[in-house]
């Protein structure tokens, strides 16, 4: 009987050791699976982090370029505005001088021939209408008002010349600024 109990306890010990070994293997296997999953998650997070870092760098570059362009555009617009202010001041001075000179002219009130005056008026209206935006709210109504007839005098024509040339020069300054901006962008 002593022998049987020894064999029985040996069997119980071997069985307990076997269960402990199997449990250890299962725990190690579970830990290996968890480690592999966490390594995969770390690799995914690292990849996502790299993508976000690259996106942030690209966004920073775009923002820097836009800020530079805005600054440059503002400088060009300010320069054109300054030049146009100088043109306006010079034009005002010249028109005042012309008025003083023309006030003493005897033939100042002579009318410009109707063909010339009509052509100038038609050209001015064509330029104005091409610069105006169309009204998209409703249909354009026919203009059935009568046009006031007045004659253009030589003095009026002389007084129009300098402001018209100034307007052309101001437009040219703005166009030069736009060309410069486009050249800088390229």
C-alpha positions, 0 to 999 in steps of 0.5 A, a space after each residue: 500500500 505504501 507503494 501505491 500511495 507513492 505512485 499515486 502521489 507521484 502521479 498527482 505531482 506529475 499531473 500538477 506539474 503538467 498542468 503548471 507547464 501547460 498553463 505557463 505555455 498558454 500564458 506565454 502564448 497569450 503574452 506573445 499574441 498581445 505583444 505582437 498586437 501591440 507592436 502592430 498597433 505601435 507600427 500603425 500609430 508611428 506610420 500615422 504620426 509620420 503622415 500627419 507630420 508630413 501633412 503639417 509640414 506641407 500645410 506650413 509651407 503652403 501657409 508661408 507661401 500664401 502669407 508671402 504672396 499676400 504681403 507681396 500683393 499688398 506691397 504692390 497695391 500700396 505702391 500703385 495706390 501711392 503712384 495714383 495719389 501722386 497722379 491725382 494731385 498733379 492732375 488737380 494742379 494742372 486742371 486748376 492752372 488750365 482753368 486760369 489760362 482758359 478763363 482769359 481766352 476769348 474763344 473758349 466757349 466755341 463749340 466742338 463740332 457735333 461729330 467730334 463731340 458725339 464720337 467722344 460721348 459715344 466712346 465714353 459711354 461704351 467704355 463706361 458700359 463695358 466697365 459696369 457689371 450687369 444687374 442680374 436681379 432683374 431684366 434691363 429696362 429700356 432707357 426711354 429718357 431723353 438725352 439732354 443736348 448740350 454742346 462740348 466747348 473747346 475749354 471743356 475738352 481741354 479740361 477733360 484731357 489731363 484727367 483722362 490721361 491721368 485715368 489711363 496712367 492710373 490704370 496702367 499702374 494697376 496693370 503693371 502691378 498685376 503683371 508684376 504679381 503674376 511674374 513673381 508668382 511664376 
